Amino acid sequence: MIPLRRLSEVRITGELVWFQRALDRLRALRHEADSRLRAFFSDVSPLYIARAPGRLDVMGGIADYSGARVLELPLECSTAALLQRQATARCDLATRHAGRWQFFSAELPPLVERDGPLSTPAALAAWFAGRESDRWASYVVGIVQLCLQRAVRGRGRTPGLRLLIDSSVPVGRGVASSAALEVAAGAAVAASLVSDMTATDLAAACQEVENHVVGAPCGLMDQITSACGRRDRLLRLRCQPGAIEGYLEIPAGYRFYGIDSGISHAVSGADYGAVRTAAFMGYRMIAAAAGLRAEREGARLRIDDPRWGGYLANLTGPEWAALAGGLPEEMSGAEFLKRYGGITDTATAVHSERRYPVRPATEHPVREQARVERFAELLGVLADEPHAAHELGRLMCDSHKSYGACGLGSDGTDRLVELVAAEGPERGLFGAKITGGGSGGTVAVFGRREAEALVRDVAARYGAETGREAAVFARSGPGAAETGVLLLEPDEISGEIGDVRRQTSDV
């Protein structure tokens, strides 16, 4: 379970700094012009504050939905969810976005009760589909629904909740802002309900919400990194479906940076969805070539696969060479459905009118799995074998090229990778790659610790060339489980928040 922590404990350990932004926002509410904000929280009930970070996808990326290993770094930027229970069975939300406040409210019984008209993810998704301006709330309401259904359905009255969201994770920049939002909200709700949900349970629930309420066919790596990541460690995750294999220390003298290309990325975008679908099409065709039996199971297929367990990433290089020869470079959805009937993916579907990049999308997770394993191996010996940094950089560049072959590149991220390569190992930058779902977003950079000024210079030159703002992510932060959920008692809400800033220490 994500630990519940007291203010005195967090002060003593010096970890209050991770909650500081949320505490500052709480204190500032009393000065807001909007009376809804001044009265949003009371000082007679406990307040729960959860925070969850964005992440930098160092290696693995889109191979997660094909079962590959991924290496992920939680970032310093984070989303905080401040929650207080209320008597009315309603979920009231407030968030500050693009310099202004947004509000949303929903009655909870229709979402939570067994026969409620919005009690299924599909019904909730359809409801939000007609409310584009409120789409941001679907991430939060989806996880509220799931947590409440698991905790209180059939056990009594549904409690009401008030949630205020405050975030420093940039939206649409490929650093998992949606996962940070879902995990922070879910952790706060679970803590307030005294739920036995573990951090990995929470991550899986958040992925379920993003897939089936929000409609984004993401893998698990973002949510589990936000929930379970550790500061200054690479989380090593085997996405089958989500086994944490450990945490890799970044050797002294080295660092992973992120540079935002300024090009918005959305995992629900057509390019990402088409590439994911194409990978599952390729798996279906390889399974057929290997003689594996397939049968329909509702809207999808189920394949009896004792050989690879249903994951492309489990194919070896020789197996790929032997079985992939018949895969087309691309294929129409209509032709595929006629010949193969469907795919095993639960988050996407093949559309007859589309053409899909079958071969590159299928090859990527097979090759990326090998790259990730080699990357982890090299990182483990880097402290004693400094020349390994050169190969680590080359592996990142190979991953970047593979993204491009799938159709998930962008001019901005390509240019950033070029600028990093032009500086080279001589100046302490070894390699770079596009991250996450691709098609823009953030580039991960591997370099020496003292190269931060050079990374910022690269970002500034890119910004001058393109006119895009190129923020740099240079620091790691703890995951939600590492910091826990902060519990403020009523007397602390009313009496101590104003004095909190001067009692914190620097990171």
C-alpha positions in Angstrom: 0.0 0.0 0.0 1.1 3.6 -0.5 1.9 4.7 3.0 -0.1 7.4 4.8 2.2 9.9 6.5 1.8 12.6 9.1 3.1 16.1 8.7 5.5 15.8 11.6 7.1 12.7 10.1 7.5 14.3 6.7 9.1 17.4 8.3 11.6 15.3 10.3 12.7 13.4 7.2 13.1 16.5 5.1 10.7 15.2 2.5 8.1 18.0 3.0 9.8 19.7 -0.1 7.9 17.2 -2.3 4.6 18.4 -1.0 5.6 22.1 -0.9 3.9 23.2 -4.1 0.6 21.6 -3.0 0.8 23.3 0.4 1.5 26.6 -1.2 -1.5 26.2 -3.4 -3.7 25.2 -0.4 -2.5 28.3 1.5 -3.2 30.6 -1.6 -6.8 29.5 -1.9 -7.8 31.9 0.8 -6.7 34.8 -1.4 -8.5 33.6 -4.6 -11.1 36.0 -6.1 -13.4 33.1 -6.9 -15.5 32.3 -3.8 -15.7 28.6 -4.9 -12.0 28.3 -4.3 -12.0 30.1 -1.0 -14.6 27.7 0.3 -13.3 24.6 -1.6 -11.9 22.9 1.5 -13.1 23.2 5.1 -10.9 23.1 8.2 -13.1 20.5 10.0 -12.2 17.3 8.1 -8.8 15.7 7.3 -7.1 16.6 4.0 -5.1 14.0 1.9 -2.3 15.2 -0.4 -0.9 12.7 -2.9 1.7 13.6 -5.5 2.9 11.6 -8.5 5.7 12.5 -11.0 6.0 12.6 -14.7 8.5 10.2 -16.2 11.4 10.2 -18.8 11.2 7.1 -21.0 14.9 6.2 -21.3 14.5 3.0 -23.2 11.6 0.8 -24.2 8.8 3.2 -25.1 6.2 1.8 -27.4 7.5 -1.7 -26.9 5.7 -1.8 -23.6 2.4 -3.0 -25.1 4.3 -5.8 -26.8 5.7 -7.1 -23.5 9.2 -5.6 -23.6 11.3 -4.5 -20.8 11.5 -0.7 -20.3 13.7 1.6 -18.4 12.0 4.6 -16.9 13.1 7.5 -14.8 10.6 9.5 -12.6 11.0 13.2 -13.0 11.1 16.0 -10.4 7.9 17.6 -11.9 4.8 16.2 -10.5 1.0 16.4 -10.1 -0.6 16.8 -6.7 -4.1 15.9 -5.7 -5.6 17.5 -2.6 -8.7 15.6 -1.4 -11.3 16.0 1.3 -14.4 14.0 1.8 -17.8 15.6 1.9 -21.3 14.6 3.0 -22.9 15.1 -0.3 -22.4 12.1 -2.7 -20.8 14.2 -5.3 -17.3 14.6 -6.8 -16.3 18.2 -7.1 -13.1 18.9 -9.0 -11.0 22.0 -9.5 -7.8 22.4 -11.5 -5.6 25.2 -12.7 -4.7 25.0 -16.4 -3.2 27.5 -18.7 -3.4 30.2 -16.1 -7.1 29.8 -15.3 -9.2 27.6 -13.0 -11.5 24.9 -14.3 -14.3 23.2 -12.4 -16.3 20.0 -12.8 -18.9 18.3 -10.7 -20.7 14.9 -11.0 -23.1 13.1 -8.8 -21.5 9.8 -7.7 -24.4 7.3 -7.3 -24.9 7.1 -11.1 -21.2 6.3 -11.5 -20.8 4.0 -8.6 -24.0 2.1 -7.9 -24.3 -1.3 -9.6 -27.3 -0.3 -11.8 -26.2 3.3 -12.3 -26.5 4.7 -15.8 -22.8 5.6 -15.8 -21.5 2.7 -13.8 -19.3 1.1 -16.5 -16.2 2.5 -18.1 -17.9 2.3 -21.5 -20.9 4.3 -20.3 -18.6 6.9 -18.6 -16.5 7.2 -21.8 -19.6 7.8 -23.9 -20.8 10.4 -21.5 -17.5 12.3 -21.6 -17.3 12.0 -25.4 -20.0 14.6 -25.7 -18.3 17.0 -23.3 -15.0 18.0 -25.0 -14.4 20.9 -22.7 -14.6 18.6 -19.7 -12.4 15.9 -21.1 -9.6 16.7 -18.6 -12.0 15.5 -15.8 -12.4 12.0 -17.3 -8.9 11.0 -16.1 -9.9 11.9 -12.5 -13.5 10.8 -12.5 -12.5 7.4 -14.1 -10.2 6.6 -11.3 -12.6 7.9 -8.7 -15.3 5.6 -10.1 -13.0 2.6 -10.0 -11.7 3.2 -6.5 -15.1 3.8 -5.1 -16.6 0.7 -6.8 -13.9 -1.4 -5.3 -14.0 0.0 -1.9 -17.7 0.8 -1.1 -20.0 -0.8 -3.6 -22.6 -2.8 -1.6 -21.0 -1.8 1.7 -22.9 1.3 2.5 -23.4 4.9 1.4 -21.1 6.4 -1.3 -18.9 9.1 0.2 -18.6 12.5 -1.5 -15.2 13.9 -2.5 -13.6 17.2 -3.3 -10.4 17.1 -5.3 -8.1 20.0 -6.2 -5.4 19.2 -8.8 -2.2 21.2 -9.1 0.5 20.1 -11.6 4.0 21.1 -12.8 4.0 18.3 -15.4 3.7 19.8 -18.9 0.7 18.5 -20.8 1.2 16.9 -24.2 5.0 16.8 -24.0 5.5 13.0 -23.8 6.4 12.9 -20.1 3.3 11.1 -18.9 1.2 14.0 -17.6 -2.0 11.9 -17.8 -0.4 9.1 -15.7 0.7 11.5 -13.1 -2.8 12.9 -12.9 -4.4 9.5 -12.6 -1.9 8.2 -10.0 -2.1 11.2 -7.8 -5.9 11.3 -7.8 -6.1 7.5 -7.3 -3.6 7.5 -4.4 -5.5 10.3 -2.7 -8.9 8.6 -3.1 -7.5 5.2 -2.0 -5.9 6.8 1.1 -9.2 8.5 2.1 -11.1 5.3 1.8 -8.5 3.3 3.8 -8.3 1.1 0.7 -5.9 -1.9 0.6 -4.9 -1.0 -3.0 -1.2 -1.4 -3.6 0.9 0.9 -5.7 1.0 -1.7 -8.5 -2.7 -2.2 -8.2 -3.2 1.5 -8.5 -1.0 1.7 -11.6 -3.0 -1.1 -13.3 -6.3 0.6 -12.4 -5.0 3.9 -13.9 -4.1 2.2 -17.1 -7.5 0.6 -17.2 -9.1 4.1 -16.9 -6.9 5.6 -19.6 -7.6 2.7 -22.0 -11.4 2.4 -21.4 -12.6 5.7 -20.1 -10.2 8.2 -21.7 -9.8 6.1 -24.8 -6.0 6.2 -25.0 -4.5 2.8 -25.8 -1.4 3.2 -23.7 0.7 0.5 -22.1 1.4 0.3 -18.4 4.9 1.8 -18.1 3.8 5.4 -17.5 1.4 4.6 -14.6 3.7 2.2 -12.9 6.7 4.5 -13.1 4.6 7.4 -11.6 3.4 5.1 -8.8 6.4 3.0 -8.1 9.4 4.9 -9.5 12.4 5.8 -7.2 14.4 9.0 -7.3 17.6 8.8 -9.4 16.9 5.2 -10.3 15.8 3.6 -13.6 12.8 1.5 -12.9 13.2 -1.8 -14.8 9.8 -3.1 -15.8 8.9 -6.2 -17.7 5.5 -5.4 -19.3 4.0 -8.9 -19.1 1.9 -7.3 -18.0 3.8 -5.3 -15.3 6.5 -7.0 -13.3 9.0 -4.7 -11.6 12.4 -6.4 -12.0 14.3 -3.9 -10.0 15.9 -0.4 -10.0 19.1 0.5 -11.8 21.4 3.0 -10.3 22.7 5.6 -12.6 26.5 5.6 -12.1 28.1 8.6 -10.6 29.1 11.2 -13.1 26.3 10.5 -15.5 22.7 11.7 -16.0 19.7 11.3 -18.2 18.1 14.6 -19.3 15.0 15.4 -21.2 14.5 18.2 -23.8 10.9 19.1 -24.8 10.6 19.5 -28.6 7.7 21.9 -28.1 5.6 19.6 -30.3 2.5 18.3 -28.6 2.1 14.6 -28.3 -1.1 12.6 -27.5 -1.0 8.9 -26.9 -4.6 8.8 -28.2 -3.4 10.3 -31.5 -4.0 8.3 -34.7 -0.3 7.6 -35.4 0.3 5.9 -32.1 -2.9 4.0 -32.3 -2.1 2.8 -35.8 1.4 1.7 -34.9 0.1 -0.2 -31.9 -2.6 -1.9 -33.9 -0.1 -2.8 -36.6 2.1 -4.5 -34.0 -0.8 -6.7 -32.9 -1.6 -7.4 -36.6 2.0 -8.6 -37.0 1.8 -10.8 -33.9 -1.4 -12.4 -35.3 0.3 -13.1 -38.6 3.4 -14.5 -37.0 1.3 -16.7 -34.7 -0.6 -18.0 -37.8 2.7 -18.7 -39.5 3.8 -20.7 -36.4 0.6 -22.7 -36.5 -0.8 -21.3 -33.2 -4.5 -21.8 -32.8 -6.7 -18.7 -32.6 -10.4 -18.4 -31.6 -12.8 -15.5 -31.2 -13.4 -14.2 -27.7 -15.9 -11.4 -27.9 -14.6 -8.5 -30.0 -11.1 -9.8 -30.1 -9.1 -13.0 -30.7 -7.5 -15.3 -28.2 -4.4 -17.2 -29.4 -3.2 -20.3 -27.6 0.5 -19.3 -27.3 2.7 -21.4 -25.1 5.7 -20.3 -27.2 5.8 -16.5 -26.6 3.0 -16.0 -24.1 1.2 -13.6 -26.4 4.1 -11.1 -26.5 6.1 -10.0 -29.6 9.0 -9.0 -27.3 9.6 -12.7 -26.5 10.6 -13.5 -30.0 14.3 -14.0 -30.4 16.3 -12.6 -33.2 16.5 -16.0 -35.1 12.8 -16.6 -34.6 12.1 -13.2 -36.1 14.3 -13.9 -39.0 12.6 -17.2 -39.6 9.0 -16.1 -39.2 8.8 -12.5 -40.3 9.6 -13.0 -44.0 6.0 -13.0 -44.9 5.1 -9.8 -43.2 4.1 -7.0 -45.6 5.6 -3.5 -45.2 2.1 -2.3 -44.8 -1.4 -3.7 -45.2 -5.0 -2.5 -45.3 -7.3 -3.2 -42.4 -9.8 -4.7 -44.8 -7.3 -7.2 -46.2 -6.1 -8.2 -42.8 -9.6 -8.7 -41.4 -10.5 -10.8 -44.4 -7.5 -13.1 -43.9 -6.9 -13.1 -40.2 -10.2 -12.1 -38.5 -8.9 -9.7 -35.8 -6.2 -9.1 -33.2 -5.7 -9.9 -29.5 -5.3 -6.3 -28.3 -8.0 -5.2 -25.8 -7.3 -1.5 -26.4 -7.4 -1.0 -30.2 -9.3 -2.4 -33.2 -8.4 -2.8 -36.9 -10.3 -0.4 -39.1 -11.0 -1.6 -42.6 -10.4 1.8 -44.3 -6.9 2.3 -42.8 -3.4 1.1 -43.9 -1.1 -0.1 -41.2 2.8 -0.2 -41.1 2.8 -3.9 -40.2 6.5 -4.9 -40.6 8.2 -1.9 -38.9 5.7 -1.8 -36.1 6.1 -5.5 -35.5 9.9 -5.5 -35.7 10.3 -2.6 -33.3 9.5 -4.4 -30.1 11.6 -7.4 -31.0 14.6 -5.3 -31.6 13.9 -2.9 -28.8 13.7 -5.8 -26.3 17.3 -6.7 -27.2 18.4 -3.1 -27.1 16.9 -2.6 -23.6 18.6 -5.8 -22.2 22.0 -4.7 -23.6 21.4 -1.1 -22.3 20.8 -2.4 -18.8 23.8 -4.7 -19.0 26.1 -1.8 -20.1 24.7 0.6 -17.4 25.7 -2.0 -14.8 29.4 -2.0 -15.9 29.6 1.7 -16.8 31.3 2.8 -13.6 34.2 0.4 -14.3 34.1 0.6 -18.1 33.6 4.2 -19.2 33.8 3.3 -22.9 30.4 1.6 -22.4 28.9 5.1 -22.6 29.5 5.2 -26.3 27.5 2.1 -26.9 24.7 3.2 -24.6 24.4 6.3 -26.8 24.3 4.3 -30.0 21.5 2.1 -28.6 19.5 5.2 -27.9 20.1 6.4 -31.5 19.1 3.0 -32.9 15.9 3.2 -30.9 15.2 6.6 -32.3 15.6 5.5 -35.8 13.2 2.6 -35.2 10.6 5.0 -34.0 11.0 6.9 -37.3 10.6 3.7 -39.3 7.3 3.1 -37.6 6.1 6.5 -38.5 6.3 8.0 -35.0 9.1 10.5 -35.6 8.9 14.3 -36.0 11.0 17.0 -37.4 11.5 18.6 -34.0 12.7 15.4 -32.2 14.9 14.5 -35.2 16.6 17.9 -35.0 17.2 17.6 -31.3 18.8 14.2 -31.7 21.0 15.7 -34.5 22.1 18.6 -32.3 23.0 16.2 -29.5 25.0 14.0 -31.9 26.8 17.0 -33.2 28.2 17.8 -29.8 29.2 14.2 -29.3 31.0 12.2 -26.6 33.9 14.5 -26.6 31.7 17.2 -25.0 29.9 14.7 -22.7 26.8 13.9 -24.7 26.6 10.3 -25.9 23.2 9.9 -27.5 19.5 10.8 -27.6 16.1 9.3 -28.6 12.5 10.2 -28.9 10.4 8.9 -26.0 7.1 7.5 -25.0 4.4 7.4 -27.8 6.5 9.5 -30.2 5.2 11.9 -32.8 6.7 14.8 -31.0 7.1 15.2 -27.2 10.4 14.9 -25.4 13.8 13.6 -26.3 15.8 11.7 -23.7 19.6 12.5 -23.6 22.3 10.5 -22.0 25.3 12.6 -20.9 27.8 13.4 -18.2 26.6 15.1 -15.1 28.6 18.2 -15.8 27.0 18.5 -19.3 23.8 20.1 -18.0 24.8 23.5 -19.3 25.5 22.1 -22.7 22.1 20.3 -22.7 20.5 23.7 -22.0 22.5 25.3 -24.7 21.3 22.6 -27.2 17.7 23.4 -26.1 18.2 27.1 -26.5 19.7 26.7 -30.0 16.8 24.5 -31.0 14.4 27.0 -29.7 16.1 29.8 -31.6 15.9 27.7 -34.8 12.3 26.6 -34.5 10.6 29.2 -32.4 9.4 26.5 -30.1 9.9 26.6 -26.4 12.3 23.8 -25.4 12.2 23.1 -21.7 14.8 20.9 -20.1 14.1 18.2 -17.5 17.3 17.8 -15.5 16.2 16.3 -12.2 14.6 13.1 -11.0 12.0 12.9 -8.2 10.4 10.1 -6.2 7.4 8.1 -7.2 4.0 8.3 -5.4 4.7 5.3 -3.2 8.2 6.6 -2.2 6.7 9.8 -0.8 3.4 8.4 0.3 0.2 10.4 1.0 0.4 13.3 3.4 -2.5 13.5 5.9 -3.3 16.9 7.3 -5.5 16.9 10.4 -8.0 19.8 10.8 -5.9 21.8 13.2 -3.0 21.5 10.8 -5.1 22.8 7.9 -6.2 25.8 9.8 -3.2 26.6 11.9 0.1 25.3 10.5 -0.1 25.7 6.7 1.0 29.4 6.8 4.2 28.5 8.6 5.1 25.5 6.5 7.4 27.2 3.9 10.0 28.3 6.4 10.3 24.8 7.9 11.2 23.0 4.6 14.7 22.2 3.5 16.2 22.2 0.1 16.2 19.0 -2.0 
